[in-house]
């Protein structure tokens, strides 16, 4: 039984590492891809994007609040993996992203303690 749990944890660790490795190259984009000129977003599009991000944030907090302690722990672990590629310095936005992830987990934990 312990061997099975160890295999499951090892597989989960490898899956998490694969997912996180795509952050190093911005979601798996290869450097030889042809980049298309993308038009600037309009103000209306930016407002809609902001609304969607707020909705997604709240959805993630809800899911974390209803999830297991291990799921929240993994979310915090993933935040620690946000780091620059070798030879690069930490970018302020990545630092903020890691803080935001931890903040969302904290907000979810607070939501768990509030019972109607």
C-alpha distances in whole Angstrom, upper triangle without the diagonal:
4,5,5,6,9,10,11,12,14,15,17,18,20,21,23,24,26,27,29,30,33,34,36,38,38,36,36,40,41,44,46,46,49,50,52,54,53,55,55,53,56,56,55,52,51,51,49,46,46,46,43,41,42,40,37,37,37,35,32,33,32,29,28,29,27,24,21,21,19,21,24,23,22,26,27,25,27,30,30,30,33,35,38,38,39,43,43,44,42,43,44,43,39,39,40,38,35,37,37,33,33,35,34,31,33,35,32,31,34,34,31,33,36,36,38
4,5,5,6,9,10,10,12,14,15,16,18,20,21,22,24,26,27,28,31,32,34,36,37,35,35,39,40,43,45,45,48,49,51,53,51,54,54,52,55,55,54,51,50,50,48,46,45,45,42,40,41,40,37,36,36,34,31,32,32,28,27,28,27,23,20,20,17,20,23,21,20,24,25,23,25,28,27,27,31,33,36,35,36,40,40,41,39,41,42,40,37,37,38,35,33,34,35,31,30,33,32,29,31,33,30,29,33,33,30,32,35,35,38
4,5,5,6,9,10,10,12,14,15,16,18,20,21,23,24,26,27,29,31,32,34,35,33,33,37,38,41,43,43,46,47,49,51,50,53,53,52,54,55,54,51,50,50,48,45,46,45,42,41,41,40,37,36,37,35,32,33,33,29,28,30,28,25,22,22,19,21,24,22,21,25,26,23,25,28,28,27,30,32,35,34,35,38,39,40,38,40,41,40,37,37,38,36,33,35,36,32,31,35,33,30,33,35,32,31,35,35,32,34,38,38,41
4,5,5,6,9,10,11,12,14,15,16,18,20,21,23,24,26,28,30,31,33,34,31,31,35,36,39,41,41,44,45,47,49,48,51,51,49,52,52,51,48,47,48,46,43,43,43,40,38,39,38,34,34,35,32,30,31,30,27,26,28,26,22,20,21,18,19,23,21,20,23,25,23,24,27,27,26,30,32,34,34,35,38,39,40,38,40,41,39,36,36,37,34,32,34,34,30,30,33,32,29,31,33,30,30,33,33,30,33,36,36,38
4,5,5,6,8,10,10,12,14,15,16,18,20,21,22,24,26,28,29,32,32,30,30,34,35,38,41,40,44,44,46,48,47,49,49,47,50,50,49,46,45,45,43,41,41,40,37,36,36,35,32,31,32,30,27,28,27,24,23,24,23,19,17,17,14,16,19,17,16,20,21,19,21,24,24,24,27,29,32,32,33,37,37,37,35,37,38,36,33,33,34,31,29,31,31,27,27,30,28,25,28,30,27,26,30,30,27,29,32,33,35
4,5,5,6,9,10,10,12,14,15,16,18,20,21,22,25,26,28,30,31,29,29,33,34,37,39,39,42,43,45,47,46,49,48,47,50,50,49,46,45,46,44,41,41,41,38,36,37,36,33,32,33,31,28,29,29,26,24,26,25,21,19,18,15,17,20,17,16,20,21,18,20,23,23,22,25,27,30,30,30,34,34,35,33,35,36,35,32,32,33,31,28,30,31,27,27,30,29,26,28,31,28,27,31,31,29,31,34,35,38
4,5,5,6,9,10,10,12,14,15,16,18,20,21,23,25,26,28,29,27,27,31,32,35,37,36,40,41,43,45,44,47,47,46,49,49,48,45,44,45,43,40,40,41,37,36,37,36,32,32,33,31,28,29,29,26,25,27,26,22,20,20,17,18,21,19,17,21,22,19,20,24,23,22,25,27,30,29,30,34,34,35,34,35,37,35,32,32,34,31,28,31,31,27,28,31,29,27,30,32,29,29,32,33,30,33,36,36,39
4,5,5,6,9,10,10,12,14,15,17,18,20,22,24,25,27,28,25,25,29,31,34,36,35,39,39,41,43,42,45,44,43,46,46,45,42,41,42,40,37,37,37,34,32,33,32,29,29,30,27,24,26,26,22,21,24,22,18,16,17,14,15,18,16,14,18,20,17,18,22,22,21,24,26,29,28,30,33,34,34,32,34,35,33,30,31,32,28,26,29,29,25,25,28,26,24,27,29,26,26,29,29,27,30,32,33,36
4,5,5,6,9,10,10,12,14,15,16,18,21,22,23,26,26,24,25,28,30,33,35,35,38,38,40,42,41,44,43,42,45,45,44,41,40,41,39,36,36,36,33,31,32,31,28,27,28,26,23,24,25,21,20,22,21,17,15,15,11,13,16,14,12,15,17,14,15,19,18,18,21,23,26,26,27,31,31,31,29,31,32,31,27,28,29,26,23,26,26,22,22,25,24,21,24,26,24,23,27,28,25,28,31,32,35
4,5,5,6,9,10,11,12,14,15,16,19,21,22,24,25,23,23,27,28,31,33,33,36,37,39,41,40,43,43,42,45,45,45,42,41,42,40,37,37,37,34,32,34,33,29,29,30,28,25,26,27,24,22,25,24,21,19,18,15,16,18,16,14,17,18,15,16,19,19,17,21,22,25,24,25,29,29,30,29,30,32,30,27,28,29,26,24,27,27,23,24,27,26,24,26,29,27,26,30,31,29,31,34,35,38
4,5,5,6,9,10,11,12,14,15,17,19,21,23,23,21,21,25,26,29,31,31,34,35,37,39,38,41,41,40,43,44,43,40,39,40,38,35,35,36,32,30,32,31,27,27,29,27,24,25,26,23,22,25,24,20,19,19,15,15,18,17,14,17,19,16,16,20,20,18,21,23,25,24,25,29,29,31,29,30,32,30,27,28,29,26,24,27,27,23,24,27,26,24,27,29,26,27,30,30,29,31,34,35,38
4,5,5,6,9,10,11,12,14,16,18,19,21,22,19,20,24,25,28,31,30,33,33,36,38,36,39,39,37,40,41,40,37,36,37,35,32,32,32,29,27,29,28,24,24,25,23,20,22,23,19,18,21,20,17,15,16,12,12,15,13,10,13,15,13,13,16,17,15,18,20,23,23,25,28,28,29,27,28,29,27,24,25,26,23,21,23,23,20,20,24,22,20,23,25,22,23,27,27,25,28,31,32,34
4,5,5,6,9,10,10,12,15,16,17,20,20,19,19,23,24,27,30,29,33,33,35,37,36,39,38,37,40,41,40,37,36,37,35,32,32,33,30,28,29,29,25,24,26,24,21,23,24,21,19,22,22,18,17,17,13,13,15,13,10,13,14,11,11,15,14,12,16,18,20,20,21,25,25,26,24,26,27,26,22,23,24,21,19,22,22,19,19,23,22,20,23,25,23,23,27,27,26,29,32,33,36
4,5,5,6,9,10,10,13,15,16,18,19,17,17,20,22,24,27,27,30,31,33,35,34,37,37,37,40,41,40,37,36,37,36,32,33,34,30,28,30,30,26,26,28,26,23,25,26,23,22,25,25,21,20,20,16,16,18,16,13,15,17,14,13,16,16,14,16,18,20,19,20,24,24,26,24,26,28,26,22,24,26,22,21,24,24,21,22,25,24,22,26,28,26,26,30,30,29,32,35,36,39
4,5,5,6,9,10,11,14,15,17,17,15,15,19,20,23,26,25,28,29,31,33,32,35,35,34,37,38,37,34,33,34,32,29,30,31,27,25,27,27,23,23,25,23,20,22,24,20,19,23,22,19,19,19,16,14,17,16,12,14,16,14,12,16,16,14,16,18,20,19,21,25,25,26,24,25,27,25,21,23,24,21,20,23,23,19,21,24,22,21,24,26,24,25,29,28,27,31,33,34,37
4,5,5,6,9,10,11,14,16,16,14,15,18,20,23,26,25,28,28,30,32,31,34,33,32,35,36,36,32,31,32,30,27,28,28,25,23,25,25,21,21,23,21,18,20,21,18,17,21,21,17,17,17,14,12,14,13,9,10,12,10,8,12,12,10,12,15,17,17,19,23,22,23,21,22,24,22,18,20,21,18,16,19,19,16,17,20,19,18,21,23,21,22,26,26,25,28,30,32,35
4,5,5,6,9,10,11,14,15,13,13,17,18,21,24,24,27,27,30,32,31,34,33,33,36,37,37,33,32,34,32,29,29,30,27,25,27,27,23,23,26,24,21,23,25,22,20,24,24,21,20,20,17,15,17,15,12,13,14,11,9,12,12,9,12,13,15,14,16,20,20,21,19,21,23,21,18,19,21,18,16,20,20,17,19,22,21,20,23,25,24,25,28,29,28,31,34,35,38
4,5,5,7,10,11,12,13,11,11,14,16,19,21,21,24,24,27,29,28,31,32,31,35,36,36,32,31,33,31,28,29,30,27,25,27,27,23,23,26,24,21,24,26,23,22,25,26,22,22,22,19,17,19,18,14,15,17,14,12,15,15,12,13,15,16,15,17,21,21,22,21,22,24,22,19,21,22,19,18,22,22,19,21,24,23,22,25,27,26,27,30,30,30,33,35,37,39
4,6,6,8,10,11,11,9,10,13,16,18,21,20,23,23,25,27,26,29,29,28,31,32,32,28,27,29,27,24,25,26,23,21,23,23,19,20,22,21,18,20,22,19,19,23,23,20,20,21,18,15,17,16,13,13,15,13,10,13,14,11,12,14,15,15,18,21,20,21,20,20,22,19,16,19,20,16,16,19,19,16,18,21,20,19,23,24,23,24,28,28,27,31,32,34,36
4,5,5,8,10,10,9,10,14,16,18,21,21,24,23,26,27,26,29,28,28,31,32,32,29,27,29,28,24,24,26,23,21,23,23,20,19,22,21,18,20,23,20,19,23,24,21,21,21,18,16,16,16,12,12,13,11,8,10,11,7,8,10,12,12,15,18,17,18,16,17,19,17,13,15,17,14,13,16,17,14,16,19,18,18,21,23,22,24,27,27,27,30,32,34,37
4,5,6,8,9,8,8,12,13,15,18,18,22,21,24,26,26,29,29,29,32,33,33,30,29,31,30,26,27,29,26,23,26,26,23,23,26,25,22,24,26,24,23,27,27,24,25,24,21,19,20,19,16,15,17,14,11,13,13,9,10,11,11,10,13,16,15,17,16,17,19,18,15,17,19,16,15,19,20,17,20,23,22,22,25,27,26,27,30,31,31,34,36,38,40
4,5,6,6,5,5,8,10,13,16,15,18,18,21,23,22,25,25,25,29,30,30,27,26,28,27,23,24,26,23,21,24,24,21,21,25,23,21,23,26,23,23,27,27,25,25,25,23,20,21,21,17,16,18,16,13,14,15,12,11,12,12,11,14,17,16,18,17,17,19,17,14,17,19,16,16,20,19,17,20,23,22,22,25,27,26,28,31,31,31,34,36,38,40
4,5,5,5,7,10,12,14,17,17,19,18,21,22,21,24,24,24,27,28,29,25,24,26,25,21,22,24,22,19,22,23,19,19,23,22,19,22,24,23,22,25,27,24,25,25,22,20,20,20,16,15,16,15,11,12,13,9,8,9,9,9,13,15,14,15,13,13,15,13,10,14,15,12,13,16,16,15,17,20,19,20,23,24,24,26,29,29,30,33,34,37,39
4,6,8,8,10,11,12,16,16,19,18,21,23,22,25,25,25,29,30,31,28,26,28,28,24,25,27,25,22,25,26,23,23,26,26,23,25,28,26,25,29,30,28,28,27,25,23,23,22,19,18,18,16,13,14,14,10,9,8,7,6,10,12,11,13,12,13,15,14,11,14,16,14,14,18,19,17,20,23,22,23,26,27,27,29,32,32,33,36,38,40,42
4,6,5,6,7,9,12,12,15,14,18,19,19,22,23,23,27,29,30,26,25,28,27,23,24,27,25,22,26,27,23,24,27,27,24,27,29,28,27,31,32,29,30,30,27,25,25,25,22,20,21,20,16,17,17,14,12,12,10,9,12,14,13,15,15,14,17,15,13,17,19,16,17,21,21,20,23,25,24,25,28,29,29,32,34,34,35,38,40,42,44
4,6,6,9,10,13,12,15,14,16,17,17,20,20,20,24,25,26,22,21,24,23,19,21,23,21,19,22,23,20,20,24,24,21,24,27,25,25,28,30,28,29,29,27,24,24,24,21,19,20,19,16,16,17,14,12,12,11,11,15,16,14,16,15,14,16,13,12,16,17,14,16,19,18,18,21,23,22,23,26,27,27,29,32,32,33,36,37,39,41
4,6,9,12,14,13,15,14,17,19,18,21,21,21,24,26,26,22,22,24,23,19,21,23,20,18,22,22,19,20,23,22,20,23,25,23,23,27,28,26,27,27,25,22,23,23,20,18,20,19,15,16,18,15,13,14,14,14,17,19,18,19,18,17,19,16,14,18,18,15,17,20,19,18,21,23,22,23,26,27,26,29,31,31,32,35,36,38,40
4,6,9,12,11,14,14,17,19,19,22,23,23,27,29,29,25,25,27,26,23,24,26,23,22,25,26,22,23,27,25,23,26,28,26,26,30,31,28,29,30,27,24,25,25,22,21,22,21,17,19,20,16,15,16,15,14,17,19,18,20,20,19,21,19,17,21,22,19,20,23,23,21,24,26,25,26,29,30,29,32,34,34,35,38,39,41,43
4,6,9,7,10,10,13,16,16,19,20,21,25,27,28,24,24,27,26,22,24,27,24,22,26,27,24,25,28,27,25,28,31,29,29,33,33,31,33,33,30,28,28,28,25,24,25,24,20,21,22,19,17,18,16,15,18,19,18,20,20,19,22,19,18,22,23,20,21,25,24,23,26,28,27,29,32,32,32,34,37,37,37,41,42,44,45
4,5,6,9,10,14,17,18,21,23,24,28,30,31,27,27,30,29,26,28,30,28,26,30,30,27,28,32,31,29,32,34,32,32,36,37,34,35,36,33,31,31,31,28,26,28,26,23,24,24,21,19,19,17,15,17,19,18,21,21,21,24,22,20,24,25,23,24,28,27,26,29,31,31,32,35,36,35,38,40,40,41,44,45,47,49
4,6,8,9,13,16,17,21,22,24,28,30,31,28,27,31,30,27,29,32,29,28,31,32,29,30,34,33,31,34,37,35,35,38,39,37,38,38,36,33,34,33,30,29,30,28,25,25,26,22,21,20,17,15,17,18,17,20,21,20,23,22,21,24,26,24,25,29,28,28,31,33,32,34,36,37,37,40,42,42,43,46,47,50,51
4,6,9,12,15,17,21,23,25,29,32,33,29,29,32,32,29,31,33,31,30,34,34,32,33,36,35,34,37,39,37,37,41,42,40,41,41,38,36,37,36,33,32,33,31,28,29,29,26,24,23,21,19,20,21,21,24,25,24,27,25,24,28,29,27,29,32,32,31,34,36,35,37,40,40,40,43,45,45,46,49,50,52,54
4,6,9,13,14,18,20,22,26,29,29,26,26,30,28,26,28,31,28,27,31,32,29,31,34,33,32,35,37,35,36,39,40,38,39,40,37,35,35,36,32,31,32,31,27,28,29,26,24,24,22,20,22,23,22,25,25,24,26,24,24,27,28,26,28,31,30,30,33,35,34,35,38,39,38,41,43,43,44,47,48,50,52
4,6,10,12,16,18,21,24,27,28,25,25,29,28,25,28,30,28,28,32,32,30,32,35,34,33,36,38,37,37,41,42,40,42,42,40,37,38,38,35,33,35,34,30,30,32,29,26,26,24,22,25,25,24,26,27,25,28,25,25,29,30,28,30,33,32,32,35,36,35,37,40,40,40,43,45,45,46,49,50,52,53
4,7,9,12,15,17,20,24,25,21,22,25,25,22,25,27,26,25,29,30,28,29,33,32,31,34,36,35,36,39,40,39,41,41,39,36,36,37,34,32,33,33,29,29,30,28,25,25,23,22,24,25,23,25,25,23,25,23,23,27,27,25,28,31,29,29,33,34,33,35,38,38,38,41,43,42,44,47,48,50,51
4,6,9,12,15,18,21,22,19,20,24,23,21,24,26,25,24,28,29,27,29,32,32,31,35,36,36,37,40,41,40,42,43,41,37,38,39,36,33,35,35,31,31,33,30,27,28,26,25,28,28,26,28,27,25,27,24,25,29,28,26,29,32,30,31,34,35,34,36,39,38,39,42,43,43,44,48,48,50,51
4,6,9,12,15,19,20,17,18,22,21,20,22,25,24,24,27,29,27,29,32,32,32,35,37,36,37,40,41,41,43,43,42,39,38,40,37,34,36,36,32,31,33,31,28,28,26,26,29,29,26,28,27,25,26,23,25,28,28,26,29,32,30,31,34,35,34,36,39,38,39,42,43,43,45,48,48,50,50
4,7,9,12,15,16,14,14,18,18,16,19,21,20,20,24,25,24,26,29,29,29,32,33,33,34,37,38,38,40,41,40,36,36,37,35,32,34,34,30,30,32,30,27,27,26,26,29,29,27,27,27,24,24,22,23,27,26,24,27,29,27,28,32,32,31,34,36,35,36,39,40,39,42,44,44,46,47
4,6,9,12,14,12,13,16,16,15,18,20,20,20,24,25,24,26,29,29,30,32,34,34,35,38,39,39,42,42,41,38,37,39,37,34,35,36,32,31,34,32,29,30,28,29,32,32,29,29,28,25,25,23,25,28,26,25,29,30,28,29,33,33,32,35,37,36,36,40,41,40,42,45,45,47,47
4,6,9,11,10,10,13,14,13,15,18,18,18,21,23,23,24,27,28,28,30,32,33,34,36,38,38,40,41,40,37,36,38,35,32,34,35,31,30,32,31,27,28,27,28,31,31,28,28,27,23,23,20,23,26,24,23,27,28,26,27,31,30,29,33,34,33,34,38,38,37,40,43,42,44,45
4,7,8,6,6,10,11,10,12,15,15,15,18,20,20,21,24,25,25,27,29,30,31,33,35,35,38,39,38,35,34,36,34,31,32,33,30,29,31,30,27,28,28,29,32,32,29,29,27,24,23,20,22,25,23,22,26,27,24,26,29,28,27,30,32,31,32,35,35,34,37,40,39,41,41
4,5,5,6,9,10,10,12,14,15,16,19,20,21,22,25,26,27,29,30,31,33,35,36,37,40,41,40,37,36,38,36,33,34,36,33,31,34,33,30,31,31,32,36,36,32,32,30,26,25,23,25,27,25,24,28,28,26,28,31,30,28,32,34,32,33,36,36,35,38,41,40,42,41
4,5,5,6,9,10,10,12,14,15,17,18,20,21,23,24,26,27,29,30,31,33,35,36,39,39,40,36,35,37,36,32,33,35,32,31,33,33,30,31,31,33,37,37,33,32,30,26,25,22,25,27,24,23,27,27,24,27,30,28,27,30,32,30,31,34,34,33,36,38,37,39,39
4,5,5,6,9,10,11,12,14,16,17,18,20,21,23,24,26,27,29,30,32,33,34,38,39,39,35,34,37,35,32,33,36,33,31,34,34,31,33,33,35,38,39,35,34,32,28,27,24,26,28,25,24,28,28,25,27,30,28,27,30,32,29,30,34,33,32,35,37,36,38,37
4,5,5,6,9,10,11,12,14,15,16,18,20,21,22,24,26,27,28,30,32,32,35,36,36,33,32,34,33,29,31,33,30,28,32,31,28,30,30,32,35,36,32,32,30,26,25,22,24,26,23,22,26,26,23,25,28,26,25,28,30,28,29,32,32,31,34,36,35,37,37
4,5,5,6,9,10,10,12,14,15,16,18,20,21,22,24,25,27,28,30,31,34,35,35,31,30,32,31,27,29,31,28,26,29,29,25,27,27,29,33,33,30,29,27,23,22,18,21,23,20,19,23,23,20,22,25,24,22,26,27,25,26,30,30,29,32,34,33,35,35
4,5,5,6,9,10,11,12,14,15,17,18,20,21,23,24,26,27,29,30,33,34,35,31,30,32,31,28,29,31,28,27,30,30,27,29,30,32,36,36,33,31,29,25,23,20,23,24,21,20,24,23,20,22,25,23,22,25,26,24,25,29,28,27,30,32,31,33,33
4,5,5,6,9,10,11,12,14,16,16,18,20,21,22,24,26,27,28,32,33,33,29,28,31,30,26,28,31,28,26,30,30,27,29,30,32,36,37,33,32,30,26,25,21,23,25,22,21,24,24,21,22,25,23,21,25,26,24,24,28,28,26,29,32,30,32,32
4,5,5,6,9,10,10,12,14,15,16,18,20,21,22,24,26,26,29,30,30,27,26,28,27,23,25,27,24,23,26,26,23,26,26,28,32,33,30,29,26,23,22,18,20,22,19,17,21,21,18,19,22,21,19,22,24,22,23,26,27,25,28,31,30,32,32
4,5,5,6,9,10,11,12,14,15,17,18,20,21,23,25,25,28,29,30,26,25,27,26,22,24,26,24,22,25,25,23,25,26,28,32,33,29,28,25,22,20,17,19,20,17,16,19,19,15,17,20,18,17,20,22,19,21,24,24,23,26,28,27,29,30
4,5,5,6,9,10,11,12,14,16,17,18,20,21,23,24,27,29,29,26,24,27,27,23,25,27,25,23,27,27,25,28,29,31,35,36,33,31,28,25,23,20,22,23,19,18,21,21,17,18,21,19,17,20,22,19,20,23,23,21,24,27,25,27,27
4,5,5,6,8,10,10,12,14,15,16,18,20,21,22,25,27,27,23,22,25,24,21,23,25,23,22,25,25,23,26,27,29,33,34,31,30,27,25,23,20,20,22,19,17,20,20,16,17,20,19,16,19,21,19,19,23,23,21,24,26,25,27,27
4,5,5,6,9,10,10,12,14,15,16,18,20,21,24,24,25,21,20,23,21,18,20,22,19,18,22,22,20,23,24,26,30,31,28,27,24,21,20,16,17,18,15,13,16,16,13,13,17,15,13,16,18,16,17,20,21,19,22,25,24,26,27
4,5,5,6,9,10,11,12,14,15,16,19,20,23,24,24,21,20,22,22,18,20,23,21,19,23,23,21,24,26,29,32,34,30,29,26,23,21,18,19,19,16,15,17,16,12,14,16,14,12,15,16,14,15,18,18,17,20,22,21,23,24
4,5,5,6,9,10,11,12,14,15,17,18,22,23,24,20,19,22,22,18,21,23,21,20,24,25,23,26,28,31,34,36,33,32,28,26,24,21,21,22,19,17,19,19,15,15,18,16,13,16,17,15,14,18,18,16,19,22,21,22,22
4,5,5,6,9,10,10,12,14,15,16,19,21,21,17,17,20,19,15,18,20,18,17,21,21,20,23,25,27,31,33,30,29,26,24,22,19,19,20,17,15,17,17,13,13,15,14,11,14,16,14,13,17,18,16,18,21,21,23,23
4,5,5,6,9,10,11,12,14,15,18,19,19,16,15,18,17,13,15,18,16,15,19,20,18,22,24,26,30,32,29,27,24,22,20,17,17,18,15,12,14,14,10,10,12,11,8,11,13,11,11,14,15,14,16,19,19,21,22
4,5,5,6,9,10,10,12,14,17,18,20,16,15,18,18,15,17,20,19,18,21,23,21,25,27,30,33,35,32,31,27,25,23,20,20,21,18,16,17,16,12,12,14,12,9,11,13,10,9,13,13,11,14,17,16,18,18
4,5,5,6,9,10,11,12,16,17,18,15,14,18,17,14,17,20,18,18,22,22,22,25,28,30,33,36,33,32,28,27,25,22,22,22,20,17,18,18,14,13,15,14,10,12,14,12,10,14,15,12,14,17,17,18,19
4,5,5,6,8,10,10,13,15,15,12,11,14,14,11,13,16,14,14,18,19,18,22,25,27,30,33,30,29,25,24,23,20,19,19,17,14,15,15,12,10,12,12,8,9,12,10,8,12,14,12,13,17,17,19,20
4,5,5,6,9,10,13,13,15,12,10,14,14,11,13,16,15,15,18,20,19,23,26,29,32,34,31,30,26,25,23,21,20,20,17,15,15,14,11,10,11,10,6,7,9,7,5,9,10,8,10,13,14,16,17
4,5,5,6,9,12,14,15,12,12,15,16,14,16,19,18,18,22,23,23,26,29,32,35,37,35,33,30,29,27,24,23,23,21,19,19,18,15,14,14,13,10,10,12,9,7,10,11,8,9,13,13,14,15
4,5,5,6,10,12,13,10,10,13,13,12,14,17,16,17,20,21,21,25,28,30,33,36,34,33,29,28,27,24,23,23,21,19,18,18,16,13,14,14,11,10,13,11,8,11,13,11,11,14,15,16,17
4,5,5,8,9,10,7,6,10,11,9,11,14,14,14,17,19,19,23,26,28,31,34,32,31,27,27,25,23,21,21,20,17,16,16,14,11,11,12,8,7,10,9,6,8,11,9,9,13,14,15,18
4,6,8,9,12,10,8,12,13,12,14,17,17,17,20,22,22,26,29,32,35,37,35,33,30,29,28,25,24,23,22,19,18,18,16,14,13,13,10,8,9,8,4,6,8,6,5,9,10,12,14
4,7,9,12,10,10,13,14,14,16,18,19,20,22,24,25,28,32,34,36,39,37,36,32,32,31,28,27,26,25,22,21,21,19,16,16,16,13,11,13,12,8,9,11,9,7,11,12,12,14
4,7,8,6,7,10,11,11,13,15,16,17,20,21,22,26,29,31,34,37,35,34,31,30,30,27,25,25,24,21,20,20,18,15,15,16,13,11,13,13,9,10,13,12,10,13,15,15,18
4,5,5,7,9,10,11,13,14,16,17,19,21,22,26,29,31,33,36,35,34,31,31,30,28,26,26,25,22,20,21,20,16,16,17,15,12,14,14,11,10,14,13,11,13,16,17,19
4,5,5,6,9,10,11,12,14,16,17,19,21,24,28,30,32,35,33,32,29,30,29,27,25,24,23,21,19,19,18,15,14,15,14,10,12,14,11,9,13,13,11,13,16,17,20
4,5,5,6,9,10,10,12,14,15,17,19,22,26,27,29,32,31,30,28,28,28,26,24,23,23,21,18,19,19,15,14,16,15,12,14,16,13,12,16,16,14,17,20,21,24
4,5,5,6,9,10,11,13,15,16,17,21,24,26,28,31,30,29,26,27,26,24,21,21,21,18,16,17,16,13,12,15,13,10,13,14,11,11,15,15,13,16,19,20,23
4,5,5,6,9,10,11,13,15,16,20,23,25,28,30,29,28,24,25,24,22,20,19,18,16,14,14,14,10,9,11,10,6,9,11,9,8,12,13,12,14,17,19,22
4,5,5,6,9,10,11,13,15,18,22,24,26,29,27,26,23,24,24,22,19,19,19,17,14,14,15,11,10,13,12,9,11,13,12,11,15,16,15,17,20,22,25
4,5,5,6,9,10,11,13,16,20,21,23,27,25,25,22,23,23,21,18,18,18,15,13,14,15,11,11,14,13,10,13,15,14,14,17,18,17,20,22,24,27
4,5,5,6,9,10,11,15,18,20,23,26,24,23,20,20,20,18,15,15,15,12,10,11,11,7,8,11,9,7,11,13,11,12,15,16,16,18,21,23,26
4,5,5,7,9,11,14,17,20,22,25,23,21,18,19,18,17,14,13,14,12,8,10,10,7,6,9,9,7,10,12,12,12,15,17,16,18,21,24,27
4,5,5,7,9,12,16,18,20,22,21,20,18,19,19,18,15,14,15,13,10,12,13,10,9,13,13,11,13,16,16,15,19,20,20,22,25,27,30
4,5,5,7,10,14,15,18,21,19,19,16,17,17,16,12,13,14,11,8,11,12,8,9,13,13,11,14,17,16,17,20,21,21,23,26,28,31
4,5,6,9,13,15,18,20,18,17,14,14,14,13,9,9,10,8,5,7,9,6,7,10,11,10,13,15,15,16,19,20,21,23,25,28,30
4,5,7,11,14,16,18,16,15,12,14,14,14,10,10,12,10,7,9,12,10,9,13,14,13,15,18,18,18,21,23,23,25,27,30,33
4,6,9,11,13,16,15,14,12,14,15,14,10,11,13,11,8,12,13,11,12,16,16,15,18,20,20,21,24,25,25,28,30,33,35
4,7,10,12,15,13,12,9,10,11,10,7,8,10,8,6,10,12,10,12,15,15,16,18,20,20,22,24,25,26,28,30,33,36
4,7,9,11,9,9,6,9,11,11,7,8,11,10,9,12,14,14,15,17,19,19,21,23,24,25,27,29,29,31,34,36,39
4,6,8,6,6,5,7,11,11,8,10,13,12,12,15,17,17,18,21,22,22,24,26,27,28,30,32,33,35,37,40,42
4,6,6,8,9,11,14,14,12,14,17,16,15,19,20,20,21,24,25,25,27,29,30,31,33,35,36,38,40,43,45
4,6,8,10,13,16,17,15,16,19,19,18,21,23,23,24,27,28,28,30,32,33,34,36,38,38,40,42,45,48
4,7,10,12,16,17,16,17,20,20,20,22,25,24,26,28,30,30,32,34,35,36,38,40,40,42,44,47,50
4,7,9,12,14,12,14,17,17,17,20,22,22,23,25,27,28,29,31,32,34,35,37,38,40,42,45,47
4,6,9,12,10,11,14,15,15,17,19,20,21,23,25,26,27,29,31,32,33,35,36,38,40,43,45
4,6,9,7,7,11,12,11,13,16,16,17,19,21,22,23,25,27,28,30,31,33,34,36,39,42
4,5,5,7,9,10,11,13,14,16,17,19,20,22,23,25,26,28,29,31,32,34,35,39,41
4,6,5,6,9,10,11,12,14,16,16,18,20,21,22,24,26,27,28,30,32,33,36,38
4,5,5,6,9,10,10,12,14,15,16,18,20,20,22,24,25,26,28,30,31,35,36
4,5,5,6,9,10,11,13,14,15,17,18,20,21,23,24,26,27,29,31,34,36
4,5,5,6,9,10,11,12,14,16,17,18,20,21,23,24,26,28,29,33,35
4,5,5,6,9,10,10,12,14,15,16,18,20,21,22,24,26,27,30,32
4,5,5,6,9,10,11,13,14,15,17,19,20,21,23,25,26,29,31
4,5,5,6,9,10,11,13,14,16,17,19,20,21,23,25,28,31
4,5,5,6,9,10,10,12,14,15,16,18,20,21,23,26,29
4,5,5,6,9,10,10,12,14,15,16,18,20,21,24,26
4,5,5,6,9,10,11,13,14,15,17,19,21,23,26
4,5,5,6,9,10,11,12,14,15,17,19,22,25
4,5,5,6,9,10,11,12,14,16,17,20,23
4,5,5,6,9,10,10,12,15,16,19,21
4,5,5,6,9,10,11,13,15,17,20
4,5,5,6,9,10,11,13,16,19
4,5,5,6,9,10,11,14,17
4,5,5,6,9,10,13,15
4,5,5,7,9,12,15
4,5,5,7,10,13
4,5,5,8,10
4,6,7,10
4,6,10
4,7
4
